[in-house]
Amino acid sequence: MALTPEGRTKKQKRERLNARGIRYFLPVSNGMGKAGIPDFICAVPPTGRILAIEAKAAGKSKNTTALQDMRLQEIRDAGGIALVVDDVSQLEGVC
């Protein structure tokens, strides 16, 4: 099955994170958690600092919902890094 544009960008990000040894998971919305959680939640070695990535399709609008904005800001307020990314190159310097 062919990947969607967002699926392709998520695959690129997974490959980048794996290559850098960054541990991550992709939370699944199933009604049991908070809405608006970013696509990737990562722990960046060696510090363990939290990195949250909201993945968007390459070249598409990087608009986020109000709930996504709120969750990304909560992560920043807690000292984490929260990014909206449509191209893997945007992770340079972060991971």
C-alpha positions in Angstrom: 0.0 0.0 0.0 1.3 3.4 -0.9 2.1 5.9 1.8 0.2 9.1 2.2 2.3 12.4 2.0 2.1 12.6 5.8 3.0 8.9 6.1 6.1 9.5 4.0 7.2 12.4 6.2 6.7 10.3 9.3 8.8 7.5 7.8 11.6 10.0 7.1 11.4 11.2 10.7 11.5 7.6 12.1 14.6 6.9 10.0 16.3 10.0 11.3 15.5 9.3 14.9 16.6 5.7 14.6 19.9 6.8 13.0 20.6 9.1 15.9 19.7 6.5 18.6 16.7 8.6 19.8 14.0 6.6 21.5 10.5 7.5 20.5 6.9 6.3 20.4 3.9 7.4 18.3 0.9 7.8 20.6 -2.4 6.5 19.3 -5.5 8.4 19.9 -8.1 6.0 21.2 -10.2 8.1 23.5 -8.2 7.2 26.6 -5.6 10.0 26.5 -5.4 13.7 25.7 -6.4 15.1 22.3 -3.8 17.0 20.4 -0.8 15.0 21.4 2.1 15.3 18.9 2.8 12.5 16.5 6.2 11.6 18.0 7.2 11.8 21.6 11.0 11.3 22.0 13.7 11.1 24.6 17.0 12.6 23.3 20.1 11.0 24.7 22.2 11.5 26.7 20.1 14.1 28.6 16.7 12.4 28.1 15.2 15.7 27.2 11.7 15.4 25.7 11.3 16.2 22.0 7.8 16.3 20.6 7.3 16.4 16.8 4.0 17.1 15.0 4.7 15.8 11.5 3.1 17.5 8.5 3.2 16.4 4.9 6.2 18.0 3.0 5.3 21.2 1.3 1.8 21.3 2.8 0.4 23.8 5.2 2.0 23.5 8.7 -1.2 24.7 10.3 -2.0 23.0 13.6 -5.2 22.8 15.5 -5.8 24.8 18.7 -5.5 21.6 20.7 -2.2 20.7 19.1 -0.9 24.2 19.8 -1.9 23.9 23.4 -0.2 20.5 23.8 3.0 21.8 22.1 3.1 24.8 24.4 2.6 22.6 27.4 5.7 20.6 26.4 7.7 23.8 25.9 6.5 25.2 29.2 7.8 22.0 30.9 11.3 22.4 29.3 10.9 20.1 26.4 11.3 20.8 22.7 8.2 20.9 20.6 8.3 21.3 16.8 6.0 21.2 13.8 8.0 19.7 11.0 7.3 19.0 7.3 10.9 18.3 6.3 13.5 16.1 8.0 16.1 18.8 7.6 14.2 20.9 10.1 15.5 18.5 12.8 19.2 19.6 12.2 20.7 20.9 15.4 17.9 19.3 17.4 18.6 15.6 16.8 
